[in-house]
């Protein structure tokens, strides 16, 4: 029954005619209301097969979803009473511990942080767009009903907007928080089914009946190429996929381990060698749930190598001690670490505020540099050990603030605690105006870093793309991030492992041959209702596959953001209503 509901959701959103968006126009709004427009072209990569492995951001074509799917998911979850009750019980501890408004509700930023903690603890997923950056792009705007597609980094905020409009509230109680979590969870599962369906379609396999062992292996290989490396099935045919596999077989150091990981998950999920579509759905969902644990080996390896550096002291090492590293004795999984430049480290917010030549280990481990991108709604990042410590305090305190004496007693019982007496004596000085210590404040985050220097990140000023402490997630910020710059910055960091091209900077594999030089990226640009640039020798798509494949390329999103005195608005021709996105300002940013 659940699987049928997923099919219905996907099909209802897929059977739509999509047009081509005109250019996206931006404008500065002056104090007198005048607008200075400027055009913006946003390229979307459409390289096929192995070519997609060589572009600077292989996941580009996967980072979009239908607004109809998001709306339908939320509607379905609001009606699933028993499921909402389960999510409410799972979220209750974090909800109780979060700071609330006078009505006992969470602000939008606090709700996003609570959801981040929930999915991070449950699966290790870092949901795209839950970070402050996701809110900065959408802020308090509304998506009009004519919008067809949004970037996945906008989905959490879009869900909040939909739910607020449905319930007639701006902040979120436990029931509303559960609805958001259930919708995101449902979207992830629906996405897995869609990806698997695309794999079947591209490999020209029927979804009915059981597939042979050889077909199952080919299906899982293709799924992993899409899920972990971003191979674009929208413009690829069966032969393209097989060529891409040959390239990964010979050129990517992590590919064989990924294949082994997928096969291991399959064996643990089903003892059968022949599987039908529903059974394969179970396998790929387990792959998504276990991917973080698989890549977590590199998190542990990075931490161990940093601790072993001669200059290591209290969770910090000198940059001069770092050098590019790959695992020894792991022939099939040699992910390069510490390939960043000093400027990269600075952008990630992992350097000491006292010295730009000193790396803070937990900040680096919990930065996007240690994440792996996926074609789904989340990235796979290292587990934040400090969140585990904080959750224990939250459980005992059962409130967003604690009495100093109670907190001193509780932190002394945390795992690995060997806290100096001088640090414990500082706790009374961490109180706010109420005479209690806020568990999610910047001052307490700084204290936790000094008490647990290897587990807890230090607060930084890089909140937008790399939030690491609770206050960085929940603090109101009037700054609006530039869309292109933000997406490019995130893509560059996440693409280090997935791309085989030169544009990502530090490739994780041997140099590619001239046939797939990254300098010949194939992109399709949305401009004036036309596509500029097409892949050479592109073959016809499968008719059934286009139901789903047109989605990610159908339109782009224009954003309206209004700041206190000036901002950005989206403008365009009437054709924007067919496939573009039109945002209308509703209120000034807080």
Secondary structure, 3 states (H helix, E strand, C coil): CHHHHHHHHHHHHHCCCCCCCCCEEEEEECCCCCEEEEEECEEEECCCHHHHHHCCCCCHHHCEEEHHHHHHHHHHHHHCHHHHHHHHHHHHHHHHHCCCCCCCCECHHHHHHHHHHHHHHHCCEEECCCCHHHHHHHCCCEECCCCCEEEHHHHHHHHHHHHHHHHCCCCECHHHHHHHHHHHHHHHHHHHHHHHHHHHHHCCCCCCCCECHHHHHHHHHHHHHHHHHCCCCCCCCHHHHHHHHHHHHHHCCCHHHHHHHHHHHHHHHCCCCCECHHHHHHHHHHHHHHHHHHHHHHHHHHHHHHHCCCCCECCEEEHHHCCCECCCCCCCCCCCECCCCHHHHHHHCCEECCEEEEEEHHHHHCCHHHCECCCCCEEECCCCHHHHHHHHHHHHHCCCEECHHHHHHHHCCCCCCCCCHHHHHHHHHHCCCCCCEECCCHHHHHHHHHHCCCCCCCCCCCCCCCCCCHHHHHCCCCCCCCHHHHHHHHHHHHHHHHCCCCCCCCCCCCCCCHHHCHHHCCEEEEECCEEECCCCCCCCCCHHHHHHHCHHHCCCCCCCEECCCCEEEEECCCCHHHHCCCEECCCCCC
